[in-house]
């Protein structure tokens, strides 16, 4: 597949990032969002990220095509949680299984280790072997299971919470 470039996400990426995320809204229970976004409605999500600090958005591209993104966002709103982040990774379906996610997540964690981040958390809708595998490869361990916590596609879904020490 060639070389991947990883960089901070910029506003010009928003259409591509929205398209990637909308695929998962429409076709999977990986996200519990049920309404599709437009770049305009997704801009609030985008505004939480910065080029430095705990809340990052990294984009992976190849030959000027955005293949996916990884991000770290606020875990919870209360101040005592500020050194914890929630991480996510989304790839174009065509980019899965080609090492893109590994390179992208590696870059995100290399940035987070430089920041005042103590723990990273990831919620994984089950079943999702690919997500479990990549998180476990990066040292995440299970922190508990929420049973039937979300309903999408007329079905209840479990979510397993994973955690990883950063600093």
C-alpha positions as CSV (number, residue, x, y, z in Angstrom):
1,X,0.0,0.0,0.0
2,X,2.9,2.4,0.1
3,X,3.8,5.1,2.6
4,X,1.3,6.8,4.9
5,X,1.6,10.4,6.0
6,X,0.3,11.3,9.4
7,X,-0.4,14.9,10.4
8,X,-2.7,17.1,12.5
9,X,-6.2,17.3,11.2
10,X,-7.1,20.6,9.6
11,X,-10.5,22.1,8.8
12,X,-10.1,21.2,5.1
13,X,-10.2,17.5,6.2
14,X,-13.6,17.9,7.7
15,X,-15.6,16.7,4.7
16,X,-13.4,13.5,4.3
17,X,-13.6,12.8,8.1
18,X,-17.3,13.3,8.1
19,X,-17.7,10.9,5.2
20,X,-15.6,8.3,7.0
21,X,-17.6,8.6,10.3
22,X,-21.0,8.6,8.4
23,X,-20.1,5.3,6.9
24,X,-20.0,3.8,10.5
25,X,-23.2,5.6,11.5
26,X,-25.1,4.1,8.5
27,X,-23.6,0.6,8.5
28,X,-22.5,-0.4,11.9
29,X,-23.2,-0.2,15.6
30,X,-19.6,0.8,16.3
31,X,-20.9,4.3,17.0
32,X,-24.1,5.0,18.7
33,X,-24.8,8.1,16.6
34,X,-27.8,7.5,14.5
35,X,-28.1,10.7,12.5
36,X,-25.7,11.5,9.7
37,X,-23.5,14.6,10.0
38,X,-22.7,17.3,7.5
39,X,-19.3,19.0,7.7
40,X,-21.1,22.0,9.3
41,X,-22.8,19.9,12.0
42,X,-19.5,18.1,12.7
43,X,-17.5,21.3,13.1
44,X,-18.4,21.4,16.8
45,X,-16.6,18.1,17.3
46,X,-13.6,19.3,15.2
47,X,-13.2,22.5,17.3
48,X,-12.2,20.5,20.5
49,X,-8.8,19.5,19.0
50,X,-5.5,21.4,19.0
51,X,-2.0,20.8,17.6
52,X,-0.7,20.5,21.2
53,X,-2.2,19.4,24.4
54,X,-4.4,16.4,25.4
55,X,-7.0,16.7,22.7
56,X,-5.6,15.8,19.4
57,X,-6.8,14.8,16.0
58,X,-4.4,13.0,13.7
59,X,-5.2,12.2,10.1
60,X,-3.6,9.5,7.9
61,X,-3.4,10.0,4.2
62,X,-1.8,8.4,1.2
63,X,-1.3,10.2,-2.1
64,X,-3.5,13.1,-0.8
65,X,-6.4,10.7,0.1
66,X,-7.5,10.8,3.7
67,X,-7.7,7.1,4.9
68,X,-8.7,7.7,8.5
69,X,-8.2,9.5,11.7
70,X,-7.5,8.9,15.4
71,X,-8.3,11.3,18.2
72,X,-8.1,11.9,21.9
73,X,-10.9,13.9,23.4
74,X,-12.2,14.7,26.9
75,X,-13.2,11.6,28.8
76,X,-15.7,13.4,31.1
77,X,-16.4,17.1,31.7
78,X,-15.6,17.3,35.4
79,X,-12.2,18.9,36.1
80,X,-10.8,16.0,38.1
81,X,-11.0,13.9,34.9
82,X,-8.8,16.3,32.8
83,X,-5.8,14.0,32.7
84,X,-7.9,11.2,31.2
85,X,-8.8,11.1,27.5
86,X,-11.1,9.0,25.4
87,X,-9.5,7.8,22.2
88,X,-11.1,6.7,18.9
89,X,-9.9,5.5,15.6
90,X,-11.9,5.4,12.3
91,X,-10.6,4.2,8.9
92,X,-12.1,4.0,5.5
93,X,-13.3,0.4,5.0
94,X,-10.8,0.0,2.2
95,X,-7.9,0.9,4.5
96,X,-8.6,-1.8,7.1
97,X,-6.2,-4.6,7.6
98,X,-3.3,-2.9,5.9
99,X,-1.4,-1.5,8.9
100,X,-2.9,2.0,8.6
101,X,-4.5,1.8,12.1
102,X,-1.3,0.7,13.7
103,X,0.7,3.5,12.3
104,X,-2.0,6.0,13.1
105,X,-2.5,4.9,16.7
106,X,1.3,4.8,17.3
107,X,1.6,8.4,16.2
108,X,-1.3,9.4,18.5
109,X,0.2,7.7,21.6
110,X,3.6,9.2,20.8
111,X,2.0,12.6,21.0
112,X,0.0,11.9,24.1
113,X,3.0,10.7,26.1
114,X,4.4,14.2,25.7
115,X,1.3,15.7,27.4
116,X,-0.2,15.7,30.9
117,X,-2.3,12.6,30.1
118,X,-2.5,9.8,32.7
119,X,-4.9,7.4,31.2
120,X,-6.6,6.7,27.9
121,X,-10.0,5.0,27.6
122,X,-11.8,3.4,24.6
123,X,-15.3,2.1,24.5
124,X,-15.8,-0.8,22.0
125,X,-19.2,-1.9,20.9
126,X,-19.3,-5.7,20.9
127,X,-18.7,-7.7,18.8
128,X,-15.7,-5.8,17.2
129,X,-12.7,-8.1,17.0
130,X,-10.6,-5.7,14.9
131,X,-11.0,-2.9,17.5
132,X,-10.3,-5.2,20.5
133,X,-7.2,-6.5,18.8
134,X,-5.7,-3.1,18.0
135,X,-6.4,-1.8,21.4
136,X,-4.9,-4.8,23.1
137,X,-1.8,-4.5,20.9
138,X,-1.4,-1.0,22.3
139,X,-1.6,-2.2,25.9
140,X,-5.2,-1.5,26.6
141,X,-6.9,-3.9,29.1
142,X,-10.6,-4.4,29.8
143,X,-12.0,-2.2,32.5
144,X,-15.5,-3.5,32.4
145,X,-18.6,-4.2,30.4
146,X,-21.8,-2.2,30.0
147,X,-24.5,-4.7,29.0
148,X,-27.1,-3.6,26.4
149,X,-26.2,0.0,27.0
150,X,-27.1,1.2,23.5
151,X,-29.9,0.5,21.1
152,X,-29.3,0.8,17.4
153,X,-30.8,-1.1,14.4
154,X,-33.5,-2.4,16.7
155,X,-31.0,-4.3,18.8
156,X,-29.3,-3.7,22.1
157,X,-25.5,-3.6,22.2
158,X,-22.9,-4.2,24.8
159,X,-19.9,-1.9,25.2
160,X,-16.6,-3.0,26.7
161,X,-14.5,-0.2,28.2
162,X,-10.8,-0.5,27.8
163,X,-8.0,1.6,29.5
164,X,-4.3,2.2,29.1
165,X,-1.8,4.0,31.3
166,X,-0.1,6.8,29.4
167,X,2.1,8.6,32.0
